[in-house]
Amino acid sequence: MNRRPDYSFRSFLEIVMEVIFLLAACVSVLCVALICVFLFANGLPAIGKIGPLQFLLGTKWKPGNDLFGIAPMILGSLYVTAGAILVGVPVGVLTALFLARFCPRKLYQILRPAVNLMAGLPSIIYGFFGLVVLVPWMRGLFGAGKSILTAAILLGIMILPTVISVSESALRAVPAQYYEGALALGATHERSVFFMVLPAAKSGVTASIVLGIGRAVGETMAVIMVAGNQAMIPESITSGVRTLTANIVLEMGYAADLHREALIATAAVLFVFILLINLLLSLMKRRTAK
């Protein structure tokens, strides 16, 4: 005689799992909230002491003289991130298209593990590669090795695994009917992929870009090794530069009093900077979806 399934026990398990998932989500939100409270509680008083305009628009960072202007670091972060996007996003999206729709199976079995391996490499390895390979190469071409351009190229390489992996997953998630319908209307394989599959996957592709930008903005060690770390307004893309993250790492070890508070305020500005980038990309995504 067959026993009936115990539906009450299943319902109990579902309730328990829902509670566990809810707690996990609450912990994640709580962690972000605590980070926000710490940064702004310790950073805003420093901005008030220095002066908001002097802190955000000042061009001189000299802690020994109580000059805390982070405008050079803000511009440095913007330039390096923008360069990384120009280098990494087109290459990453096109590589994802190739892997998802054009790559032969045997070649895919080689390229896919290679991309996964790139994602697992520590930042210091990328930085060492940039220092040993990219810096001498850029010095031979432009006369300046450690520069915005070198850091942008290196960060563009570093965000490739993120952009490729997320974009490929989004492209493979597009229903086959989109592609088959385009073929039925007379489109070629290439036109079907670029004008039907890719637009259908734009949500996932945009997410990959956001994640890549987050990786580029928050990267520290690799940038320190190739950017030059000069706290001044860059004159060109071959000038040395210091980013917000590099400024914090280089000086937090010995900072004290107002200097330390100014570095925490720099972290708060970086946090807001990342939030604004995510908000801007979300607005762009909504506009293109209409």
C-alpha positions as CSV (number, residue, x, y, z in Angstrom):
1,M,0.0,0.0,0.0
2,N,1.4,3.3,-1.1
3,R,1.9,6.0,1.6
4,R,0.6,9.4,0.9
5,P,3.3,12.2,0.8
6,D,3.4,14.3,4.0
7,Y,2.3,17.6,2.6
8,S,2.4,19.3,6.1
9,F,6.1,18.4,6.4
10,R,6.8,19.9,2.9
11,S,5.0,23.0,3.8
12,F,7.0,23.3,7.0
13,L,10.3,22.9,5.0
14,E,9.1,25.6,2.6
15,I,8.4,28.0,5.4
16,V,11.8,27.3,7.0
17,M,13.6,27.9,3.8
18,E,11.7,31.1,3.2
19,V,12.8,32.3,6.6
20,I,16.4,31.4,5.9
21,F,16.4,33.2,2.5
22,L,14.7,36.2,4.2
23,L,17.4,36.3,6.9
24,A,20.2,36.0,4.3
25,A,18.7,38.9,2.3
26,C,18.3,41.0,5.5
27,V,22.0,40.3,6.5
28,S,23.1,41.5,3.0
29,V,21.1,44.7,3.3
30,L,22.3,45.2,6.9
31,C,26.0,44.9,5.8
32,V,25.5,47.5,3.1
33,A,23.7,49.8,5.6
34,L,26.5,49.4,8.2
35,I,29.1,50.3,5.5
36,C,27.1,53.4,4.6
37,V,26.7,54.5,8.3
38,F,30.4,54.0,8.9
39,L,31.6,55.9,5.8
40,F,29.3,58.8,6.2
41,A,29.4,59.1,10.0
42,N,33.2,59.3,9.8
43,G,33.6,61.0,6.5
44,L,31.0,63.9,6.6
45,P,32.6,65.6,9.7
46,A,35.9,65.6,7.9
47,I,34.3,67.2,4.8
48,G,32.7,69.8,7.1
49,K,36.1,70.6,8.7
50,I,37.9,70.9,5.3
51,G,35.1,72.5,3.5
52,P,33.0,70.7,0.8
53,L,34.2,72.8,-2.1
54,Q,37.8,72.7,-0.9
55,F,37.6,68.9,-0.5
56,L,35.9,68.1,-3.7
57,L,37.3,70.7,-6.0
58,G,40.7,71.4,-4.5
59,T,43.6,70.5,-6.7
60,K,46.3,70.0,-4.0
61,W,46.6,67.0,-1.7
62,K,49.3,67.8,0.9
63,P,48.4,66.3,4.3
64,G,51.4,67.8,5.9
65,N,50.1,71.3,5.0
66,D,46.4,70.4,5.8
67,L,45.5,70.6,2.1
68,F,43.0,67.9,1.2
69,G,41.8,68.4,-2.3
70,I,40.7,65.2,-4.1
71,A,39.8,66.7,-7.5
72,P,42.9,65.1,-9.1
73,M,41.9,61.7,-7.7
74,I,38.3,62.1,-8.9
75,L,39.5,63.0,-12.4
76,G,42.0,60.1,-12.3
77,S,39.3,57.6,-11.4
78,L,37.0,59.0,-14.1
79,Y,39.7,58.9,-16.8
80,V,40.9,55.4,-15.9
81,T,37.4,54.0,-15.7
82,A,36.3,55.5,-18.9
83,G,39.4,54.1,-20.7
84,A,38.8,50.7,-19.2
85,I,35.2,50.8,-20.6
86,L,36.4,51.8,-24.0
87,V,38.9,49.0,-24.0
88,G,37.1,46.2,-22.2
89,V,33.4,46.5,-23.1
90,P,33.5,46.3,-26.9
91,V,36.0,43.4,-26.8
92,G,34.1,41.6,-24.0
93,V,30.7,41.9,-25.7
94,L,32.1,40.8,-29.1
95,T,33.9,37.9,-27.4
96,A,30.7,36.8,-25.7
97,L,28.8,36.9,-29.1
98,F,31.5,34.8,-30.6
99,L,31.4,32.2,-27.8
100,A,27.6,32.1,-27.7
101,R,26.8,32.0,-31.4
102,F,29.9,31.6,-33.6
103,C,32.5,29.5,-31.8
104,P,33.1,25.9,-32.8
105,R,32.6,23.4,-30.0
106,K,36.3,22.3,-29.9
107,L,37.6,25.9,-29.8
108,Y,34.9,26.7,-27.1
109,Q,36.3,24.0,-24.9
110,I,39.6,25.9,-24.9
111,L,38.4,29.5,-24.8
112,R,35.8,29.1,-22.0
113,P,38.3,27.7,-19.5
114,A,40.7,30.4,-20.4
115,V,38.1,33.1,-19.6
116,N,37.4,31.4,-16.3
117,L,41.1,31.3,-15.5
118,M,41.4,35.1,-16.2
119,A,38.5,35.6,-13.7
120,G,40.4,33.7,-11.0
121,L,43.7,35.5,-11.3
122,P,44.6,37.8,-8.4
123,S,44.8,41.5,-9.0
124,I,48.5,41.5,-8.1
125,I,49.2,39.1,-11.1
126,Y,47.6,41.6,-13.5
127,G,49.5,44.4,-11.9
128,F,52.8,42.5,-12.3
129,F,52.0,41.8,-15.9
130,G,51.3,45.5,-16.5
131,L,54.5,46.6,-14.7
132,V,56.7,44.1,-16.6
133,V,55.0,44.1,-20.0
134,L,52.7,47.0,-20.5
135,V,54.8,49.8,-18.9
136,P,57.9,49.2,-21.0
137,W,55.8,48.8,-24.1
138,M,54.0,52.1,-23.5
139,R,57.2,53.8,-22.6
140,G,58.7,52.7,-26.0
141,L,55.6,54.0,-27.9
142,F,54.8,57.2,-26.0
143,G,57.7,58.0,-23.8
144,A,55.7,57.5,-20.6
145,G,55.2,54.1,-19.1
146,K,53.1,54.6,-16.0
147,S,50.1,56.6,-17.1
148,I,46.4,56.8,-17.5
149,L,46.5,54.9,-20.8
150,T,48.5,52.0,-19.3
151,A,46.1,51.8,-16.4
152,A,43.1,51.9,-18.7
153,I,44.4,49.1,-20.9
154,L,45.2,47.0,-17.9
155,L,41.8,47.5,-16.3
156,G,40.1,46.9,-19.7
157,I,41.8,43.5,-19.7
158,M,40.8,42.8,-16.1
159,I,37.1,43.5,-16.6
160,L,37.0,41.2,-19.7
161,P,36.1,38.0,-17.7
162,T,33.1,39.7,-16.0
163,V,31.8,41.2,-19.2
164,I,32.3,38.0,-21.2
165,S,30.7,35.7,-18.7
166,V,27.6,37.7,-17.9
167,S,27.0,38.7,-21.5
168,E,27.4,35.2,-22.8
169,S,24.9,33.9,-20.2
170,A,22.4,36.6,-21.3
171,L,22.9,35.8,-25.0
172,R,22.3,32.1,-24.4
173,A,19.2,32.9,-22.4
174,V,17.5,34.5,-25.4
175,P,14.7,32.2,-26.7
176,A,15.6,30.3,-29.8
177,Q,12.4,31.7,-31.5
178,Y,14.0,35.1,-31.8
179,Y,16.9,33.8,-33.9
180,E,14.8,31.3,-35.9
181,G,12.2,34.0,-36.6
182,A,14.9,36.3,-38.0
183,L,16.2,33.5,-40.2
184,A,12.7,32.8,-41.4
185,L,12.4,36.4,-42.5
186,G,15.5,36.1,-44.7
187,A,18.1,37.5,-42.4
188,T,21.6,36.0,-42.4
189,H,23.2,34.3,-39.4
190,E,25.2,37.4,-38.6
191,R,22.3,39.8,-39.0
192,S,20.1,37.6,-36.8
193,V,22.7,37.5,-34.0
194,F,23.5,41.3,-34.1
195,F,20.1,42.7,-34.8
196,M,17.8,40.3,-33.0
197,V,19.6,38.2,-30.4
198,L,21.9,41.0,-29.1
199,P,19.1,43.6,-28.6
200,A,17.0,40.9,-26.8
201,A,19.9,40.3,-24.4
202,K,20.6,44.0,-23.7
203,S,19.4,43.7,-20.1
204,G,22.1,41.1,-19.3
205,V,24.7,42.9,-21.3
206,T,24.0,46.1,-19.5
207,A,24.4,44.2,-16.2
208,S,27.8,42.9,-17.3
209,I,28.9,46.5,-18.1
210,V,27.7,47.7,-14.7
211,L,29.7,44.8,-13.0
212,G,32.7,45.6,-15.1
213,I,32.6,49.3,-14.2
214,G,32.3,48.3,-10.5
215,R,35.4,46.1,-10.9
216,A,37.3,48.9,-12.7
217,V,36.4,51.7,-10.2
218,G,37.2,49.5,-7.1
219,E,40.5,48.1,-8.4
220,T,43.5,49.2,-6.4
221,M,46.7,47.1,-6.5
222,A,47.0,46.8,-10.2
223,V,46.4,50.5,-10.7
224,I,49.0,51.4,-8.1
225,M,51.6,49.4,-10.0
226,V,51.0,51.1,-13.4
227,A,49.3,54.5,-13.0
228,G,52.2,56.5,-11.6
229,N,50.4,57.6,-8.4
230,Q,50.8,61.4,-9.0
231,A,48.3,63.4,-7.0
232,M,47.9,66.2,-9.6
233,I,45.6,67.1,-12.5
234,P,46.6,65.0,-15.5
235,E,47.5,66.9,-18.6
236,S,47.1,64.0,-21.1
237,I,46.4,60.3,-21.2
238,T,50.1,59.7,-21.0
239,S,50.4,61.5,-17.6
240,G,50.7,59.8,-14.3
241,V,47.6,59.7,-12.2
242,R,46.3,58.7,-8.7
243,T,42.8,57.2,-8.3
244,L,40.6,57.4,-5.2
245,T,41.3,53.8,-4.2
246,A,45.0,54.2,-4.7
247,N,45.0,57.4,-2.5
248,I,43.3,55.5,0.3
249,V,45.6,52.5,0.2
250,L,48.9,54.4,-0.1
251,E,48.3,56.7,2.9
252,M,45.9,54.9,5.3
253,G,48.7,53.0,6.9
254,Y,50.3,56.1,8.5
255,A,47.4,58.6,8.5
256,A,46.1,60.1,11.7
257,D,43.6,62.6,12.9
258,L,42.2,64.8,10.1
259,H,44.3,63.0,7.5
260,R,42.7,59.7,8.4
261,E,39.2,61.3,8.4
262,A,39.9,62.8,5.0
263,L,40.8,59.3,3.6
264,I,37.6,57.9,5.0
265,A,35.7,60.8,3.4
266,T,37.5,59.9,0.1
267,A,36.0,56.4,0.5
268,A,32.6,57.9,1.0
269,V,33.0,59.9,-2.2
270,L,34.0,56.7,-4.0
271,F,30.9,55.0,-2.6
272,V,28.7,57.8,-3.9
273,F,30.6,57.7,-7.2
274,I,29.8,54.0,-7.7
275,L,26.1,54.6,-6.8
276,L,25.8,57.4,-9.3
277,I,27.3,55.2,-12.1
278,N,24.9,52.4,-11.3
279,L,22.0,54.9,-11.2
280,L,23.0,56.4,-14.5
281,L,23.2,53.0,-16.2
282,S,19.9,52.0,-14.7
283,L,18.2,55.1,-16.1
284,M,19.8,54.5,-19.5
285,K,18.5,50.9,-19.4
286,R,15.0,52.0,-18.6
287,R,15.1,54.6,-21.4
288,T,16.2,52.1,-24.0
289,A,13.5,49.6,-22.8
290,K,10.7,52.1,-23.6
